[in-house]
Amino acid sequence: MTALIPDFVMLPWMAFWEGLPPLMQLLFSKTTLIVFVTVCIILTVAFTTYFERKVIGYMQGRIGPNRVGPLGLGQPFADVIKLLIKEIVVPQKSNRFLFIIAPLLSIVPALATWAVIPLNPTTVIADINAGLLYVLALTSVGVYGVILAGWATNSKYAFLGAMRSAAQIVAYEIAMGFALVGVLMAGGSLNLGDITRAQAGGVSHWFILPLLPLFLVYFISGVAETNRAPFDVAEGESEIVAGFHVEYSGVAFAVFFLAEYANMVLISALTSIFFLGGWASPFEGWTFLGAESLLREPSFFWLAVKIAFFIFVFFWLRATFPRYRYDQIMRLGWKVFIPITIVWIAVEGVMAWLRIGPWSGMAG
């Protein structure tokens, strides 16, 4: 990349960079990386809405967006402009401060969690040892945005939707937490980079094989956490008229919309890292490809492919299944997923004792 930059630009920049104190260099590099990752996530969310319409339209024999720009690629930007110019209506008897702050409590954790996501073997914003605890803490904060949005509007419909959504999130958050305990046992670390490196060696070393029940529980719980179909009872139009954000409009509604899709991308990334090796190549163990083959090299490309696959599964589920009843959702979360995760954690203990699976290389 640097070879493409002319010397008359590169040389003064290098002289300026080397003259900066180490702390300023660190702050500048981290800020640049944060801005780059945030912009990429926002653009990914924008085009995720486009591809969702196209994919579901194809599955249902429809066309999808095809008017705004070539192939309809300008549709996400048209949606953003439409929401930006709409008026934000704040209900007269609502709590104005909490009404405005609630959308931020939904979007900020979804973006801040990316600080510990390892994008490739060398790139991560914050390589902290307690990354898994950081992920659990921030993903749990999002429920406050939902509760405050329903309560602050002073609307019974919004409050009912908030309570339904909060109960659903709490139920599946517990199942997700137990599933991550299994990942912690297999990876032997709270650092997401170390968990990814523990799966090095090809597909046979990925955690999806020994932790298959936990993988299914984690991803399905992630679908429920993001209020996506078939778990979108909080937004059941035929029941409670869009749920906790029924009183929101304009940019405030757009932030909730952005948070849902940002969480969807985040769950896809975390599932890829915890169970599918993250940036690891599926061809890592294929020696016949040659020692210098790029297909065997770990890179962000493989993480992006895995994230795209899980996002497609989100679309697939929405186009396939009808919305579940609320009692079915609660039964699945409390009576099925939590017992499965607890039992499989015990099975993992037996596997670790017998030195099989991810524990086969441990010293006796």
N, C-alpha and C positions, 0 to 999 in steps of 0.2 A: 504493500500500500504506500509506504513512504517513497518508493521509487517513482511513483506517479507525481509527487510534489516537486516543483522546481526548486533548485538549490537556493535561489535568491529569496524564497519564502522559508525553506526548511532551515537554513543556517542561522538566520536571525532568531527564529523560533527556538532552536536548540540552545542558542546562547542565552536567551531570556529564561528558558526553562531551567537550565543549569544554575542560573543565578538566584533562583527562588529558594527560600528555606525549605527543608524537608517537609515540615508541617504544611506549608502552603502547597507543595507539590501533591501531598496526600489529599488535602481538601479539594484541590482542583480536579484531580483524577477521579476521586470518588463522586464529586458533584456531577461531573461530565457523564460518568457511568449511570448515575441515578436518573439524570434527565433522559439519557438515551433509552434506558430500559422502560421508563415511564411512558415516553412517546411511543415506543414500539408496542407496549401493552394496549394503549388507547387505540392505536391504529388497528391492532389485532382484534380488539373488541368491536370496532366499527365494521370491519369486514366480516367478522363472525356473524353479525346480524344479516349481512348480505348473503353469505353462503348458507345460513340456516334457511332463508326463504327459498333459495335455489334448490337446495338438497331436498327439503320437504316438498317443494313444488314438484320436483322430479318424481319423488316417491308417490305423490298423489295425482300424477298426470296433469300438472299445471305448469305454467311457464315461469312464474316468479318475476322479480324485477327485471325489466328489459327496456325501460324508456329513458331513464336519466343517465346520460353518458353511454359510451360503448358497452354493450352487454349489460347495461344497468349498473355498472360499477360506481356510478356517482350517487346511487341511492342512499348509502350511509351518510354522505355529506349533506344531502338534501334533508334527511331526517334531523340531523344536528341543527341545521339552519332553521328548520321549522320550529324545533323546540326552543332554540335561543330567542326567537322573536315572539314567542308566546308570553302572555302575562303570567306572573307568579301570583296566584290568589291565595292570600293567607286568611283562613277563617277568622271571623271577628272575635270569637270567644276562645280562640286557641292560645296556647302558650307560644308566643312568637319565637322566642329564643330557641326552645327545644324543637319547634317545628322546622326551623332553618338548620339546626345543627344535626338533626337526625340523619339526613342523607349523607352528611360527611362521615358520620360514625359507621356508615355502611361501606363507603368506598375507600376510606383511608386504610383500614386493615387489609383489604384486598390488594392494595398497591404496596403497602409496607412489608407484607410477607415476602415479596420478591427480593428483599434485601439479603436473605439467606439462601436463595435458590442458586445452586451451582449451575451456571450456564454451559461451562465446559471445564476441562480439568484445571484450568488456571484462572478462570474469571468468575468471581462472585463479589458482590458488593460488600458483604460483611461475613467473613469466614469465622463465625463464632462456634464455640464448642457446644453451646446449649441451643443449637439451631432448632432442634425438634420441639423443645419447650417453647421457644419463641413462636413457632408455627401454631402450636396448640393455643397459646395465649391470645394471639391476634385473631385467629379464626373464631375464637369464642367471643370476641368483642363485638362482632357484627350483629349479634342478637340484640344488643342495646339499641342500635339504630332502628331495628324493627319495632321494638317495644315503645321507644320514645315517639316514633312516627305515628303509631296507632293511638297513643295516649294524648300527645300534644295537640292533635287536631280537634279534640273534644267532640268526636263523632263515635257513636256506638258501633256503626258498621266498621270503621277503621280499627277501633279498639278490639272488636271481636276477631277481625283478621289478624291483628298483632298477636293476640293470645294464642290463636291456633298456630300461627307460624312459630312463635317462641317455644311452645310446647314441642312442636315437631323438631326444631333445631336442637333443643336440649336433648331430646331422646336420641337422635342420631349422632350428636356430638359425643355422647358417652360411648357408643359403639365404635366411632372413629378413633377415640382415644385408646380403647382397648386394642384395636387393630394396630395402632402405632406402637403399643407395648410389644407386640409380636415382632414388628420391624426392628425395634430397639434391641430385642434379644438376639435377633439374627445378625444385625449389623454391628453390635457391640459398641455403639457410639451414638451420641446425640447430635453429632455434626453431620449435616446432610451430605457434605463432600465425602466423608468417611463411609457413610452408608452406601453411596454410589460406588466408591472404590471397592467395597466389600463384595460387590457383585461382578467384579472384573473376571474375565475368562470366557465370556460367551453366554449364550442363552441358557445353557444348563446351570449356570451359576446365579442367574437372576432369582430374586426372592419370590417371584410369582409361582414357581413350582412348589417349593415346600410350604409357602404361605397362601396357597390358592383360596381357601375359605376367607382368610383375612383380606385378600385382594378384592374379592367380590363384595364383602361387607363394606370395605372402605369406599370403593367406587360408588356403590349404590347409596351409601350414606351421604356421599358427596353430592349425588344428584338430589337427594332430599334436602341437604343443607342449603343448596342454591335455589330451592323452591322451583325446580324445573319439573316438567311433566315426566312421569305421572304423579309427582308429589306436589303439584302446584295448588294445593287446596287453599293456600293463603290468598291466591289470586283468582279463585273460582268465580268467574264472571256471573255464572248462573246462580251462585249462592250468596256471595257477600260483596259483589261489585268491586273487584280488584283488590280487596283486602286492605292492608295497613296503609297503602299509599293512595287511597281513593281520593283524598282531598288535595293531592299534589298535582301541580301543572308546570309547564315550562321547563326551565333548567333544573328545578328541584326534582321533578319526575325523571328527567334525563339522567340525573346522578344515580337514582335508584336503579334505573334501567342499565346504566353503565356498570354499577356494582354487581348486578346479577351476572352479567356476561364476564366481567373481570374475575368473579369467583369461579365461574365455570372454567375459564382458562387456567386459573390457579389450581383447582382440583385436578385438572388434567395433567398439569406439570408435576404436582406432588405425587400423584399415582404413578407417573412415569419414573420418578426418582426413587420412590420407596419399593416398587415391585418390578420395574422393567429396566433397571440399570441406568436410568437418566441419560447422560450423554454417551454411554457405552454403546459400541457397535454390536449389532446382532451377529456379525460375521467375525467377531474377534478371534474365535477359536478355529477359523477355517484356514488352515495353513496352506492349502493348495492355491489360495488366491495370491500368495507371494508375500514376503515379509514387508515390502514397501507399499502394498496396496492401500489406497485411501479408504476402501470399503471397510478395512479392519481398524482404522484409526478412530478413536473417540473424538467427538466434536459436537458442537451445538446443533448441527444438522440432524443428528439422530434424536436428540431431545425434541426438536421441533416436529419431526415426523411422528413421534409418539404422542405429543400433545395434540397434533392435528387429528390423529386417529381417535383419541378419546373424545375430542370435541365432536367428531362425526358420530360417535356413539350417543352423545347427548341428543343430537338431532334425530338419530334413528329411534331412540326411545320415545321422543315426543311424537313422532309420526306414527308410532306403532301402538302404544298402549293408551287406553282411556284413563281418565283421572281416577285415582283410588278414593274410596270413602275414607273419612278421617279415622274411623275406628280401625280400619285395616292398616292404615299407616302407623298408628300407635302400636298395634299388636305386632307388626313386623319389627319395629324398632326396639320395643321393650322385651317381647317374649321370644323373638327369633334371633335377631342379630347379637344382642348382648350375651345370651347363653352360648352362641356359636363362638364368639371371640374368647370367652372365658375358657371354654373347653379346648380350643385350639392353642391357647397359651399354655395349658397343661400338657398338651401333646408336644409343643415345642420344648418344654422342659425335659420330657422323655427323650426327644431327639438329641438335645444337647448332652444329656447324660450318656446316651449310646454313641455320641460322636458321629452322627449322620447328618446329611444335608449341609447347611451352611457351617456346621460345627465340626465337619470331618477333618479339617486341618488343625484343630486345636490340640495343644499338647495335653497329654493325659495327666 
